[in-house]
Amino acid sequence: YEPKGETEQNLGLMRQIDEQFLETPFFGVRQMTWHLRNDGHLVNEKRIRRLMRLMGLMPIYQKPNTSRPAKGHKT
């Protein structure tokens, strides 16, 4: 068994995902799918998630700061 490579259509999508990700690194799968659909591509979230994972793209987002106590829990 030899796996097939990516199709030309997927390579074009990967190029567009990479260009958009450089402009907006906070775009995750949902926003990237929305952006590509607005450009006229017929794509779903599963496909974009697979391609972004293949490219190693992880969006930048604020993580919870668990080191600070909540205001309601004064010691």
Backbone hydrogen bonds, N-H to C=O, Kabsch-Sander energy under -0.5 kcal/mol:
donor,donor_aa,acceptor,acceptor_aa,energy
11,L,7,T,-2.3
12,G,8,E,-2.2
13,L,9,Q,-2.2
14,M,10,N,-2.6
15,R,11,L,-1.9
16,Q,12,G,-2.1
17,I,13,L,-2.8
18,D,14,M,-2.3
19,E,15,R,-2.2
20,Q,16,Q,-2.5
21,F,17,I,-2.6
22,L,18,D,-1.7
23,E,19,E,-1.2
24,T,20,Q,-2.9
27,F,24,T,-1.7
32,M,28,G,-2.1
33,T,29,V,-2.5
34,W,30,R,-2.3
35,H,31,Q,-2.5
36,L,32,M,-2.4
37,R,33,T,-2.4
38,N,34,W,-2.0
39,D,35,H,-1.1
40,G,37,R,-1.4
41,H,36,L,-2.2
43,V,41,H,-1.1
48,I,44,N,-1.8
49,R,45,E,-3.0
50,R,46,K,-2.1
51,L,47,R,-2.4
52,M,48,I,-2.8
53,R,49,R,-2.2
54,L,50,R,-2.2
55,M,51,L,-2.1
56,G,52,M,-0.8
57,L,52,M,-2.6
58,M,56,G,-0.5
60,I,25,P,-1.8
61,Y,59,P,-0.5
66,T,64,P,-1.0
73,H,70,A,-1.5
